[in-house]
């Protein structure tokens, strides 16, 4: 026990010394645009609820209807007795919406990504991942049996070099549609052209689904491609939680039989699947939510384009690069004093010397809130707060 205690103490002290300690804050959200912490109300710019659905009354009512109809939990893994008509309807709706033969449901995007890579890849396979892919993808790649190589972020030339150097191997290329910390998009059409018939393409579109493309179909639809494997999550724009892998009939059967995260995990509650069907219909039909995001983004960009660290993005994710950990914390604290809640993101989530504010916009924000944020941010950067 002493060895474990020493290890724990050393790790915690080291993280604290480098200004990397993270703290839990118990907050109550009042829509995606505001939250309450310790009795004080803040404008909330740290939510992934991009379309503002998480607190939407009709979606809440849909979940309540699902609870009344199906009960609170699934009670078993999908292959035992946890798969219900609600799950079946959700899978069918996802396939129709996104254009795939199969949709396999998971309780989280982390589980979906790991299940796919652990199950599909074998020793001797080649896994090529964008360097800025999510931790779930990178960790799964490191722990899988495949040979992992990471190509420079959105660098087609480097990707081609790696594919050419390992042309004898079965290869899978994995990228995100929208990168969660930078808010930029992968050049998906160019990546697919670069790959050709040399590899399968997998896209994790956690931050693009619902936000981009016609009817919110996401990054791939916007780019005019259909990857071999598409992962979508329900905890961002769709306002709930969970994830799905979209794929061919054969791969769907394969995952159903062999993906341990699927076979041995309790299925998501059927009431949740029922509510997700309603959420997808809202995403498809309520174009005004995406239009509102574009309007807010234009205001943000116009106000802050000349501020040091500003990064232009075509998504609701607006990083402001501040460099040092302490500067990111200081600016976030100054904003909080003004009643604005923004997250300070530090290594290892982002590279060293790339600490930042990760500012996110949602359809529930008002023009006035974004203007207030921009004005306060400029004053905080100048030390006037």
C-alpha positions, 0 to 999 in steps of 0.5 A: 500500500505504501508504494501506491500511496507514494505514487499517488502523492507524487503524481498529484503534487507534480500536476499541481506544481505545473498548474495542471490540477483540474477541479470539479465544480457542481453547476446547474445549467439553465439551458445551454446558455447559462449556469448557476454555481455557488448561487451565482448565475453565469453566461455559459460558454463551455457547453457542447450542447451546440444546438441547445437541445439538452434543455429543450422542453419537447426533448425533455417531454420525449424522454418522459414519454419514453420512461412512461412507456419503457421504464427506466433501464434496459436491464441487460446487454443488447444480445441478452434482452436489452435490445428494445423496439426503441433501440431498433427504431433509433438504429433505423432512423440513423441509417436512413438519416446518414445513409448506412446499412447498419447502426450499432449503439453504444453508451458513449463515444469513448466506448464506440471508438475503442470497440471499433479499433479493438475489434476490427484491427489485428496484428500486422494491420496499419492504423493511421491517425491524425495527430490531434485525434481524441484520446479515445482513438489514440489510446485505443490505437496504442492498445490495439494489435495494429501498428499505429502511426500518427500523421501530422494534423490535416497533412495529406502529404504526410498521410500519403507518405505513410500509406506508401511506406506501408503499402503491404499492410491492411490499413485504416485511416482515422480522423475526426470531422471537427477537432474538439480543441481547435474547432477546425475541420478535416479535409475529408474529400481530399483525404478520401481521394488520397486514400483511394483503394489503399485503406478504409476511412473512419471518421469520428464526427462527434462535433460535426453531427447536427451542426454541419451539412444538410439536415445536420448530417455532419462533416461527411455530408458537407464534404460530399463523402461517405466513409467506410465507418462513421462514428456519431455521438449523441452528447453534443448537438443532439443534447443527450448521450451515447453514440453509434457506429454507422457501417456496412451490414457485414461490419455491423454483424461482425461488431455485434458478434465480437465487440466486447464493449457491445456484447458485455455492456448493459444497453442504453435505456430504451427511454433514452433511445426513444428520446434520441429519435425525437432529437434527430427529428428536431435536428433534421427539421429545425434549420434555424438552430444552425442559422443561429450558430452562424449568426453568433459566429459572425458576431464573435469573429467580427469583434475578436478577429484582431485579438492575439490568439484568435483562431477563425473557425467555421464551427461553434468551437472558438479556441483562443490560444494563450500559451502558458497555463497560468495565463489561461487560468488568469483570463478565465478567472477574470471572465468568471468575475464578470459572470462569464464561464469559460474553460481554461484548457491545458496540457495534456489535453492540448500541446505544451505552450498551447493552453487556451480558452475553449469558447463554445457557442450554442443556439441558445445564446443571444447576440447580446451575450456574445457581444458581452463575452467579446467585450469582457474578453478584450478587457481581460486580455488588456488587464482592465478587469 
